[in-house]
Amino acid sequence: MSTHLFIRPALLGMGLLGMIGCAANLTANNQDSAVAVQTATSQATIYYNGNIITMEGDQPQLAQALVTQNGKIAYVGSLKHAQNNYKNAATVDLQHQTLLPGFIDPHSHFGLVSNTMGQVDLSAPPIGKIDNIDKVLRALKAYKKDNNIADGEWIFGWGYDETQLTEDRHPTKEEIDSVLPNNPVYLQHTSGHMGVANSSALAAMDITADSQSPEGGNIARIKGSNEPNGLLQETAMYPLMYQLLKTLEPKQAQFFDQTQDYYAKYGVTTAQDGSTTRDAIQFFQKQADNGKLKIDLVSLAGVSDLDENLADKDFKWQTYQSGFKVQGTKIIADGSPQGKTAYFTQPYLTPVPDCESDCRGLPSISQEKMNEMFVKAYKNDNQLFIHNNGDAATDMILKAHEYAVKQTGQAADKDRRIVPIHTQFARPDQLAAFKKYNMVPSFFTNHAYFWGDVHIKNLGEKRANSLSPLATVDKMGIPYTNHSDDTVTPVDPLFSVWTAVNRTSRTGQVIGADERITPYQALKAITSNAAYQYFEEDTKGTLAAGKLADLVILDNNPLTIKPADIRNIKVVKTIKEGNTIYQRPVQ
């Protein structure tokens, strides 16, 4: 069992917070002040005898000791200094383990992760066990039986991956009907950009042979007819996703703590919900106000709510309220490269469903609409996060930026920290534009492992090897992050470090050897750079006096272990503002 000890305290008065902050900053430089602070406030804790990696600077820096007090880091430096100035402190012998800043999640979907706890897990190995359609069907049938689900009730599954199924295709509505004829069923693809509905689900959404594919989406058809085969891509799946959220909403609170525990297990002290409706924002804030947050949660509001959010005088941006904040707005520009809906300037090399020629994917939004959204955001200093995978979608972002700058008269390189999310196949000229415009790309190197082989087949070696070009952007001096996009891949930040360092595919191929980075660079992408992405570099991301005592203890050192073994490192303890929120069970 995990041990969860942290209950977020009520907000202190600003005067007291100010005094604590000033005192913490004094401890590193003034021994007398350090003693006075210790006497006047709560007990300090000294961490020592380990690899204390500060994550400050471009090269690794280690400290002998770290002191926490009042939820903040009070001192980082020599053990002798810490012992002399915190004489009554508690001590933690790290026993040669590694201490780092708590991991900051640059992009995932906290709400969707929570919702998966009420669905059938259809993940392929190594995450799950589903590697053919028969196993999909057996899992669905068993789920209905094991959970006593009555006929007529909705059943949802998530995580299937047709590229990892023996049949190398999506399930069909008829196949799902064969085992669940009396329930509406929707199966979400691992990419989160498509899914398959059975006949009952299609009927419930009034999707028929007469239905037209919506803008930015596709209703796939049975070959030779207009009859839907069950596959719904991009915007065509939205009605099913709304139904999923509606059906699972009553269980939100039940799954909330489990989801936090899941993130904490992997050392995450700040998580993200990558696209949040107004209702979900209200739910998260209520949980926070009731003291339920063990970690910090950062939300990206949905762009469809942008006008309403900007007009809402009570809506707060970039401000934590009891551990929850809405950072900015999320736009979806295109789809999934493995699902062949990512938008490219050059076509896919393999057949694309319902496309005969020049199949380059599709944008999820028109250029005109994106331009309009950028102008609104820039006028209101609203930080934008834009999902983009293909290079054509990246072109759309840059055009929208240039249009908004012209319309608003603002500087092109203003410190907005616009975040292109995934941006996996950005061209060199686009990377140069990111630097010119002070954008902060968030990459997704887990793709090298999970779909690197698929990308070589679908896109060719040149494009596949250029995915998530971390080494290139590092040399260019562009701040970057690296994420899991959970539920697409597991949130485990150390796995993301492993994929960034090794870039090894499922079959053992190296996908883009020249884009491999060092373990230290990979750690920056989930600590200091991730704090910068959220405008939180003054409070998180490195081990420095005055910052929050958000920490993670690992059983091995990512900087010295063999690169191939980084994925095997375990989180021993996760600490949020000085309080343990996860403790690894004794083996």
C-alpha positions in Angstrom: 0.0 0.0 0.0 1.2 3.5 -0.8 1.3 6.0 2.1 -0.3 9.3 1.5 0.2 11.8 4.3 -0.3 15.2 2.6 -3.4 17.3 3.2 -3.0 20.7 1.6 -3.2 23.4 4.4 -5.6 26.3 4.1 -4.0 29.3 2.5 -2.0 31.4 4.9 -2.3 35.1 5.1 -0.1 36.9 2.6 1.8 38.7 5.4 2.9 35.4 6.9 3.7 33.9 3.5 5.9 36.8 2.8 7.8 36.5 6.0 8.3 32.8 5.5 9.5 33.4 1.9 12.0 36.0 3.1 13.3 33.8 5.9 13.8 30.9 3.6 15.9 33.0 1.2 18.1 34.2 4.1 19.1 30.7 5.3 21.5 30.0 2.5 23.6 33.1 3.3 23.0 34.0 6.9 23.6 31.5 9.6 22.1 33.6 12.4 19.0 34.2 10.4 18.8 30.5 9.8 18.8 29.6 13.5 16.2 32.3 14.2 13.9 31.0 11.5 14.2 27.5 12.9 13.3 28.6 16.4 10.3 30.7 15.2 8.8 28.2 12.8 8.2 24.5 12.3 10.9 21.8 12.3 13.3 21.6 9.4 14.4 18.4 7.7 17.9 17.7 6.4 18.4 15.3 3.4 21.9 14.1 3.0 24.2 11.2 1.9 22.7 10.9 -1.6 23.0 12.2 -5.1 21.3 15.6 -4.6 21.0 16.9 -8.2 20.0 20.6 -8.2 19.0 20.8 -11.9 20.4 24.3 -12.0 22.5 25.3 -15.0 23.5 23.5 -18.2 25.7 21.0 -16.5 24.9 18.7 -13.5 25.5 20.2 -10.1 25.3 18.2 -6.9 24.9 19.3 -3.3 25.8 17.5 0.0 22.6 18.5 1.8 19.2 20.0 1.3 17.0 21.5 4.0 13.2 21.8 3.8 11.1 23.9 6.2 7.5 25.2 6.0 6.9 23.5 2.7 9.8 25.2 1.0 13.5 24.5 0.4 15.4 26.5 3.0 19.0 25.6 2.1 21.0 23.7 -0.5 24.7 23.3 0.0 27.2 21.7 2.4 26.2 19.2 5.0 28.3 20.9 7.7 26.5 24.2 7.1 23.1 22.5 7.3 23.9 20.7 10.5 25.3 23.8 12.1 22.3 26.0 11.3 19.5 23.5 11.7 20.6 21.8 15.0 17.1 20.4 15.9 16.2 19.3 12.4 14.9 15.9 11.5 17.3 14.0 9.2 16.8 11.8 6.2 19.7 9.6 5.2 19.2 9.1 1.5 21.5 6.0 1.6 23.1 6.9 -1.7 19.8 7.3 -3.5 19.0 10.2 -5.8 17.1 13.4 -4.9 15.6 15.6 -7.6 13.0 18.3 -7.9 9.5 16.8 -8.2 8.7 16.0 -11.8 6.5 18.5 -13.6 4.1 17.0 -16.2 4.3 19.2 -19.4 1.3 17.6 -21.0 -1.1 14.8 -20.2 -4.9 14.4 -19.6 -5.6 14.1 -15.9 -9.3 13.9 -16.5 -9.1 11.2 -19.2 -6.7 9.2 -17.0 -9.4 9.4 -14.3 -12.1 8.3 -16.7 -10.1 5.2 -17.9 -10.7 3.8 -14.4 -14.3 3.3 -15.4 -13.6 1.7 -18.8 -12.3 -1.6 -20.3 -8.5 -1.5 -20.7 -7.7 -2.5 -24.3 -4.0 -1.5 -24.3 -1.4 -3.4 -26.3 1.8 -4.9 -24.7 3.8 -3.8 -22.8 1.1 -1.7 -21.2 -1.7 -4.3 -21.5 -2.4 -7.6 -23.1 -4.5 -6.9 -26.2 -2.8 -7.9 -29.4 -5.7 -9.1 -31.6 -9.3 -8.3 -32.2 -10.5 -11.6 -30.6 -8.9 -10.4 -27.3 -10.7 -7.1 -27.7 -14.0 -8.8 -28.0 -13.4 -11.2 -25.1 -12.3 -8.3 -22.8 -15.6 -6.4 -23.7 -17.7 -9.5 -23.0 -16.0 -10.2 -19.7 -16.3 -6.6 -18.6 -20.0 -6.6 -19.0 -20.3 -9.8 -17.0 -17.8 -8.9 -14.3 -19.4 -5.5 -13.6 -23.0 -6.7 -13.9 -23.8 -4.1 -16.6 -27.4 -4.3 -17.7 -28.5 -4.3 -21.4 -29.0 -0.8 -22.6 -26.2 0.8 -20.5 -23.1 2.3 -22.1 -19.8 0.5 -22.1 -16.6 2.3 -22.9 -13.1 0.9 -23.7 -9.8 2.7 -24.2 -6.3 2.2 -25.5 -6.7 -0.2 -28.4 -4.0 0.2 -31.1 -4.7 -1.2 -34.5 -1.0 -1.0 -35.4 -0.3 -3.6 -32.6 -3.2 -5.9 -33.5 -2.5 -9.1 -35.5 -5.1 -8.0 -38.0 -3.5 -4.6 -38.5 -6.8 -2.8 -38.6 -9.5 -1.3 -36.4 -12.3 -3.4 -35.0 -15.7 -3.0 -36.8 -19.1 -2.3 -35.5 -20.3 -5.7 -36.5 -17.5 -7.4 -34.5 -18.5 -5.4 -31.4 -22.2 -6.2 -32.1 -21.3 -9.9 -32.1 -20.5 -9.9 -28.4 -22.4 -6.9 -27.1 -25.6 -6.6 -29.2 -27.7 -5.0 -26.5 -25.4 -2.2 -25.2 -24.1 0.9 -26.9 -20.3 0.6 -27.0 -17.5 3.0 -27.9 -13.8 2.1 -27.9 -11.3 4.9 -27.8 -8.1 4.6 -29.8 -4.8 4.9 -27.9 -4.1 8.2 -29.8 -7.3 9.8 -28.4 -8.1 11.0 -31.9 -10.5 8.3 -33.0 -12.5 5.4 -31.9 -15.0 2.7 -32.9 -18.7 2.6 -32.1 -21.0 -0.3 -32.4 -24.5 -0.2 -34.1 -26.3 0.8 -30.8 -23.9 3.6 -30.1 -24.1 4.9 -33.7 -27.9 4.8 -33.5 -27.8 6.7 -30.2 -25.8 9.5 -31.8 -28.0 9.4 -34.9 -25.0 8.6 -37.1 -26.3 6.9 -40.3 -25.5 6.4 -43.9 -27.0 9.8 -44.6 -24.7 11.6 -42.0 -22.0 13.8 -43.5 -18.5 13.8 -42.0 -18.1 17.0 -40.0 -15.4 19.6 -40.7 -12.1 18.3 -39.4 -13.4 14.8 -39.0 -14.3 11.6 -40.8 -17.1 9.0 -40.5 -15.5 5.9 -42.1 -17.7 3.8 -44.3 -18.1 0.1 -45.3 -16.3 -0.2 -48.6 -18.6 0.3 -51.5 -21.3 2.0 -49.5 -22.2 5.0 -47.3 -22.9 2.8 -44.3 -20.7 3.7 -41.3 -18.3 0.9 -40.3 -17.9 2.2 -36.8 -14.7 4.1 -37.1 -15.0 7.8 -36.2 -12.0 10.1 -36.6 -11.2 13.5 -35.1 -14.2 15.8 -34.8 -16.6 13.0 -35.8 -15.9 11.2 -32.5 -16.8 14.3 -30.4 -20.4 13.2 -29.7 -19.2 9.9 -28.4 -16.6 11.6 -26.1 -19.3 13.9 -24.7 -21.4 10.8 -24.0 -18.5 9.2 -22.3 -17.9 12.2 -20.1 -21.6 12.5 -19.3 -21.9 8.8 -18.4 -18.8 8.7 -16.1 -19.3 12.1 -14.5 -21.0 10.7 -11.4 -17.9 8.7 -10.7 -15.5 11.7 -11.0 -14.9 12.1 -7.2 -14.4 8.3 -6.8 -11.6 8.2 -9.3 -10.0 11.6 -8.4 -7.9 10.3 -5.5 -6.8 7.2 -7.4 -5.7 9.4 -10.3 -3.6 11.6 -8.0 -2.0 8.5 -6.5 -1.1 7.3 -9.9 0.7 10.5 -10.8 2.4 10.6 -7.4 3.7 7.1 -7.8 5.7 8.2 -10.8 7.2 11.2 -8.9 4.9 13.9 -10.4 4.2 16.8 -8.1 2.5 19.0 -10.8 0.1 17.4 -13.3 -1.8 18.7 -16.3 -5.3 18.3 -17.6 -4.7 18.9 -21.3 -8.2 20.0 -22.3 -10.7 21.0 -19.7 -14.4 22.0 -20.1 -15.9 24.6 -17.9 -17.8 22.0 -15.9 -14.6 20.0 -15.3 -12.8 23.2 -14.2 -15.5 23.8 -11.7 -15.2 20.2 -10.5 -11.4 20.4 -10.1 -11.7 23.7 -8.3 -14.3 22.3 -5.9 -12.0 19.4 -5.1 -9.1 21.8 -4.5 -11.2 24.1 -2.3 -12.2 21.0 -0.2 -8.5 20.2 0.4 -8.5 17.1 -1.8 -5.4 18.0 -3.9 -2.2 16.2 -3.0 -0.4 17.5 -6.1 -0.7 20.7 -8.1 -3.0 20.5 -11.1 -2.7 22.7 -14.1 -5.6 22.9 -16.5 -5.8 24.0 -20.1 -9.2 25.3 -20.9 -10.9 24.2 -24.1 -10.8 26.7 -27.0 -14.6 26.2 -27.6 -15.1 28.0 -24.2 -12.6 30.8 -24.9 -15.2 33.6 -25.4 -17.1 32.5 -22.3 -14.0 32.1 -20.2 -12.6 35.5 -21.2 -16.0 37.2 -20.5 -16.3 35.6 -17.1 -15.0 38.2 -14.5 -14.7 35.5 -11.9 -12.5 33.3 -14.1 -8.9 33.3 -12.9 -5.9 32.5 -15.2 -2.4 31.4 -14.2 -3.3 31.7 -10.5 -3.2 28.7 -8.1 -6.2 28.4 -5.9 -5.6 25.7 -3.3 -3.3 23.9 -5.7 -5.4 24.2 -8.9 -5.0 26.7 -11.7 -6.1 27.3 -15.3 -2.9 28.1 -17.2 -4.2 28.9 -20.7 -6.2 27.6 -23.6 -5.8 24.4 -25.7 -6.3 24.4 -29.5 -6.3 21.2 -31.5 -4.8 21.7 -35.0 -4.6 18.1 -36.3 -4.6 14.5 -35.3 -2.5 11.5 -34.8 0.5 10.4 -37.0 0.1 6.7 -36.2 -3.6 7.1 -36.8 -2.9 8.8 -40.1 -4.9 12.0 -39.2 -1.9 14.2 -38.5 -1.7 17.0 -41.1 1.5 16.9 -43.3 2.8 18.8 -46.3 3.8 15.5 -47.9 1.6 12.4 -48.1 1.6 9.2 -46.1 3.3 6.3 -47.8 0.7 3.7 -46.8 -3.0 3.6 -47.5 -5.2 6.0 -45.5 -8.9 5.1 -44.7 -11.4 6.8 -47.0 -8.6 8.6 -48.9 -7.7 7.7 -52.5 -4.7 10.0 -53.3 -2.5 12.7 -51.8 -3.4 11.6 -48.4 -1.7 14.1 -46.0 -4.1 13.9 -43.1 -6.4 16.7 -42.2 -6.5 19.9 -40.1 -8.9 19.8 -37.2 -9.6 23.5 -37.6 -9.5 26.0 -40.5 -6.7 28.6 -40.7 -9.2 31.4 -40.4 -10.6 30.1 -37.2 -7.2 29.5 -35.7 -6.2 33.0 -36.7 -9.2 34.4 -34.9 -8.4 32.4 -31.7 -4.8 33.6 -31.7 -6.0 37.2 -31.9 -8.4 36.8 -29.0 -5.7 35.1 -26.9 -3.0 37.7 -27.7 -5.3 40.6 -26.9 -6.0 39.0 -23.5 -2.5 37.8 -22.7 -3.9 34.2 -22.7 -1.2 31.5 -23.0 -1.9 29.1 -25.9 -1.1 25.4 -26.1 -1.7 23.9 -29.6 -1.8 20.2 -30.4 0.1 19.7 -33.6 1.8 16.7 -35.0 2.3 17.1 -38.8 4.4 19.9 -40.3 1.4 21.3 -42.1 -0.3 21.8 -38.7 2.9 23.5 -37.5 2.7 25.9 -40.5 -0.8 26.8 -39.4 0.4 27.8 -35.9 3.1 30.0 -37.3 0.7 31.7 -39.7 -1.8 32.3 -37.0 0.9 33.8 -34.8 2.1 36.1 -37.5 -1.5 37.1 -38.3 -2.3 37.8 -34.6 0.9 39.9 -34.2 0.0 42.0 -37.1 -3.6 42.4 -36.0 -2.7 43.3 -32.4 0.4 45.4 -33.1 2.3 43.4 -30.5 6.0 42.3 -30.7 6.4 39.0 -32.4 8.9 37.8 -29.8 6.9 38.9 -26.7 7.3 36.5 -23.8 4.0 34.6 -24.3 5.6 31.1 -24.1 3.2 29.6 -26.7 3.5 25.9 -26.5 3.2 23.8 -29.6 2.3 20.4 -28.2 3.9 17.2 -29.7 5.1 19.2 -32.8 6.8 15.9 -33.6 7.7 16.4 -37.2 8.7 20.1 -37.3 11.0 21.1 -40.1 14.3 23.0 -39.4 12.7 26.2 -40.7 9.9 25.8 -38.2 12.3 25.2 -35.3 14.0 28.4 -36.3 10.6 30.2 -36.1 10.0 28.7 -32.6 13.3 30.3 -31.5 12.5 33.6 -33.2 9.1 33.8 -31.6 10.0 32.6 -28.1 7.8 29.5 -28.4 8.3 26.5 -26.0 7.8 23.3 -27.9 6.7 20.2 -25.9 7.9 17.0 -27.6 6.8 13.4 -27.3 9.8 11.0 -27.5 7.7 8.1 -26.3 6.6 7.8 -29.9 10.1 6.6 -30.8 9.4 3.5 -28.7 5.7 2.9 -29.2 5.3 3.9 -32.9 8.8 4.5 -34.3 8.6 1.4 -36.5 5.1 2.4 -37.6 6.3 5.9 -38.5 9.1 4.5 -40.7 6.5 2.5 -42.6 4.0 5.3 -42.9 6.3 8.3 -43.3 9.7 7.0 -44.4 13.0 7.0 -42.6 13.8 10.7 -43.0 10.6 11.9 -41.4 10.5 9.2 -38.8 14.1 9.8 -37.7 13.4 13.5 -37.3 10.5 13.1 -34.8 10.8 15.1 -31.6 14.2 16.7 -32.4 15.4 17.4 -28.9 19.1 17.4 -29.6 18.6 20.0 -32.4 16.5 22.4 -30.4 18.9 22.0 -27.4 21.8 23.1 -29.6 19.6 26.0 -30.8 19.0 27.2 -27.3 15.3 26.6 -27.4 13.7 25.7 -24.1 11.7 22.5 -24.6 9.8 19.9 -22.6 9.0 16.3 -23.1 5.7 14.6 -22.1 3.7 11.4 -22.0 0.3 12.6 -23.3 -1.3 10.1 -20.9 -3.7 8.4 -21.7 -1.8 7.9 -25.0 1.3 6.6 -23.2 1.9 6.1 -19.4 2.7 9.2 -17.5 6.0 7.8 -16.1 8.5 10.7 -16.6 11.5 8.3 -16.2 10.3 6.3 -19.2 10.2 9.6 -21.1 13.8 10.3 -20.1 14.7 6.8 -21.3 13.0 7.3 -24.7 14.7 10.7 -25.1 18.1 9.3 -24.3 17.8 6.0 -26.2 15.1 6.6 -28.9 14.7 2.8 -29.2 11.6 1.3 -30.9 9.7 -1.8 -29.9 11.8 -3.8 -32.3 15.1 -2.4 -31.0 15.7 0.1 -33.9 17.2 3.5 -33.0 14.8 6.1 -34.3 16.9 9.2 -35.1 20.3 8.5 -33.5 21.3 12.2 -34.0 18.4 13.4 -31.9 19.4 11.4 -28.7 20.2 13.6 -25.7 21.9 13.2 -22.4 20.1 12.1 -19.3 20.7 15.5 -17.7 19.1 17.3 -20.7 16.2 14.8 -20.6 15.7 15.5 -16.9 15.6 19.3 -17.6 12.6 18.7 -19.9 10.5 17.5 -16.9 11.9 19.8 -14.2 13.4 23.2 -14.9 12.2 23.6 -18.4 8.7 22.4 -17.5 8.5 24.9 -14.7 9.5 27.6 -17.3 6.7 26.4 -19.6 4.2 27.2 -16.9 5.8 30.5 -15.8 6.8 28.8 -12.5 10.5 29.0 -12.8 10.7 31.1 -9.6 8.9 28.5 -7.5 9.6 25.0 -9.0 11.9 23.0 -11.2 15.2 23.3 -9.4 16.5 22.7 -5.9 17.1 26.2 -4.7 16.4 28.1 -1.5 13.0 29.7 -1.5 11.4 27.3 -4.0 8.7 24.8 -3.0 9.9 21.6 -1.4 8.5 19.5 -4.3 10.9 16.5 -4.4 11.3 13.0 -5.7 13.7 10.3 -4.4 14.9 7.6 -6.8 16.5 4.3 -6.2 19.2 5.0 -8.8 20.9 7.9 -10.5 19.8 8.6 -14.1 23.1 10.4 -14.7 25.3 7.4 -13.9 23.3 4.3 -14.6 23.6 2.7 -18.0 21.3 4.6 -20.4 19.4 1.5 -21.4 18.5 0.9 -17.7 17.0 4.3 -17.0 13.5 2.9 -17.6 14.1 0.5 -14.6 14.7 3.3 -12.1 11.9 3.3 -9.4 10.5 6.2 -7.5 11.1 5.6 -3.8 9.3 8.7 -2.4 7.4 11.7 -3.7 7.2 14.8 -1.6 4.9 17.7 -2.2 5.7 20.9 -0.3 7.7 18.9 2.3 5.0 16.2 2.9 5.3 12.7 1.6 2.5 11.8 -0.8 3.9 8.5 -2.1 6.1 6.0 -0.4 7.2 2.9 -2.3 6.2 -0.3 -0.5 9.1 -2.3 1.0 10.0 -5.0 -1.4 
